[in-house]
């Protein structure tokens, strides 16, 4: 899929979407040729992150779209991945243990170990929803600064959307109150008109009996 010229990502946008921002990141130090794409507009956030086995072997990608109104906050942090450290040590010991019997397999295990060690520290972008759930995207620790810059841009759009939502809710509530007041005035006017039409009729009914 061709890259979008505005965000350098492969995402396309519907007419009316504005304030588009996006970037691409390496998911780890080792597999720098794979890219995680993250982009946002005035209405939604989109991201596409590659899935990997042992931090090295590509296994497709996961894609997700999140409406801005479903995002409560955007956070970034530096993460220590204990699992990557454990797998790295395991493959390291296995690789050194196989050097005498099968050097080629040992090299493969050592490469996998290096990939896991490279992923021990990573940068994470997390989208929290109002119900407490979260969607996290992990990228290379070397790209933490760029990730934080994009997170701030997305957070600005989330706050702007929340302000717009509150404004729309306020306008809708004011409209409902105005409608209710108008209906109340119309009902009172109708009741007053009915009373005025009934009074002469009642007076005519009482005159013959006087």
Secondary structure, 3 states (H helix, E strand, C coil): CCCCCCCCCCCCCCCCCCCCEEEEECCCCCCCCCCEEEEECCCEEEEEEEEEECCCEEEEEEEEEEEHHHCCEEEEEEEECHHHHHHHHHHHHHHHHCCCCCHHHHHHHHHHHHHHHHCCEEEEEEEECCCCCEEEEEEEHHHHHHHHHHHHHHHHHHHHHHHHHHHHHHHHHHHHHHHHHHHHHHHHHHHHHHHHHHHHHHHHHHHCCC
